[in-house]
């Protein structure tokens, strides 16, 4: 069972990144998926959620209108498109499978800086 994030990096304020989380080892389409993030010295916070078939999405107020979560069940992958990035978006981004037991990826670092 594995969740592997990718797509992080260094980007200037106002820029964009697309994170991916590839899932293996369980029935991906059977579970909602979420993205969390954790800044240095901060608690991990929820960012976005998507239902099993992508019909419903929810976002933290801090990213609403700038981030878009999506999924491709044929590829067992969930995405986070991040636009208009701000320095406060800097942190490690984790995907999370909302199942029992829950599963976390190892994280991918996003740094927004000029």
C-alpha positions as CSV (number, residue, x, y, z in Angstrom):
1,X,0.0,0.0,0.0
2,X,1.6,3.3,-1.1
3,X,0.8,6.9,-1.7
4,X,3.5,8.8,-3.5
5,X,3.4,12.6,-4.0
6,X,5.3,14.5,-6.6
7,X,5.3,17.9,-8.3
8,X,6.6,20.1,-5.5
9,X,9.3,22.6,-6.0
10,X,10.3,26.2,-5.8
11,X,8.0,28.8,-7.4
12,X,7.7,32.6,-7.3
13,X,4.7,34.3,-5.7
14,X,1.9,34.3,-8.2
15,X,3.1,31.1,-9.9
16,X,1.5,27.7,-10.2
17,X,2.3,24.1,-9.4
18,X,0.5,20.8,-9.9
19,X,0.9,18.1,-7.3
20,X,0.2,14.5,-8.0
21,X,-0.4,11.6,-5.6
22,X,-0.1,8.1,-7.1
23,X,-1.8,5.4,-5.1
24,X,-1.3,1.7,-5.1
25,X,-2.3,-1.3,-3.0
26,X,-6.0,-0.6,-2.4
27,X,-9.1,0.3,-4.3
28,X,-8.5,4.0,-5.0
29,X,-12.0,4.7,-6.2
30,X,-13.5,3.4,-3.0
31,X,-12.4,6.3,-0.9
32,X,-12.4,10.1,-0.7
33,X,-9.0,11.7,-0.9
34,X,-7.6,14.8,0.8
35,X,-4.6,17.0,0.7
36,X,-3.0,18.5,3.8
37,X,0.0,20.7,4.3
38,X,2.3,21.6,7.1
39,X,4.4,24.7,7.3
40,X,7.7,24.9,9.3
41,X,6.8,25.1,12.9
42,X,3.1,24.9,12.2
43,X,0.5,22.2,12.7
44,X,-0.7,20.1,9.7
45,X,-3.8,21.6,8.2
46,X,-6.4,20.3,5.8
47,X,-6.4,21.9,2.4
48,X,-8.9,20.1,0.1
49,X,-11.1,17.1,-0.2
50,X,-12.6,15.2,-3.1
51,X,-15.3,12.5,-3.1
52,X,-14.8,9.0,-4.4
53,X,-15.8,9.8,-8.0
54,X,-14.9,13.5,-8.0
55,X,-18.5,14.8,-7.8
56,X,-17.9,16.8,-4.6
57,X,-15.0,18.9,-3.6
58,X,-14.3,21.1,-0.6
59,X,-11.5,23.6,0.2
60,X,-10.0,25.4,3.1
61,X,-10.9,29.1,3.0
62,X,-7.2,30.0,2.7
63,X,-7.0,28.2,-0.7
64,X,-10.5,28.6,-2.1
65,X,-10.5,30.0,-5.6
66,X,-6.8,29.3,-6.1
67,X,-6.5,25.5,-5.7
68,X,-8.3,22.8,-7.5
69,X,-8.4,19.1,-6.4
70,X,-9.2,16.5,-8.9
71,X,-8.7,12.7,-9.4
72,X,-8.4,10.2,-12.2
73,X,-9.6,6.8,-10.9
74,X,-8.3,5.1,-14.1
75,X,-4.8,6.2,-13.1
76,X,-5.3,5.9,-9.3
77,X,-4.1,9.4,-8.9
78,X,-5.3,12.5,-7.2
79,X,-4.1,16.0,-8.1
80,X,-3.8,19.4,-6.6
81,X,-3.6,22.3,-9.0
82,X,-2.2,25.3,-7.2
83,X,-2.5,28.8,-8.8
84,X,-1.7,32.3,-7.6
85,X,0.6,30.9,-5.0
86,X,1.6,32.9,-2.0
87,X,4.5,32.7,0.4
88,X,2.2,31.4,3.1
89,X,1.4,28.4,0.9
90,X,5.0,27.2,1.6
91,X,5.1,23.8,3.3
92,X,5.1,20.0,2.9
93,X,2.0,18.8,1.1
94,X,0.6,15.4,1.9
95,X,-2.1,13.3,0.3
96,X,-4.4,11.3,2.5
97,X,-6.7,8.4,1.8
98,X,-9.8,8.7,3.9
99,X,-10.2,5.1,4.8
100,X,-9.8,2.9,7.9
101,X,-7.0,2.8,8.6
102,X,-6.1,6.1,7.0
103,X,-3.1,6.4,4.8
104,X,-0.6,9.2,4.3
105,X,1.9,9.9,1.6
106,X,5.5,10.9,2.4
107,X,4.9,14.5,1.4
108,X,6.3,16.8,-1.3
109,X,7.8,20.2,-0.5
110,X,6.4,23.4,-1.9
111,X,8.3,26.6,-1.5
112,X,6.9,29.9,-2.6
113,X,9.6,32.6,-2.6
114,X,11.0,35.3,-4.8
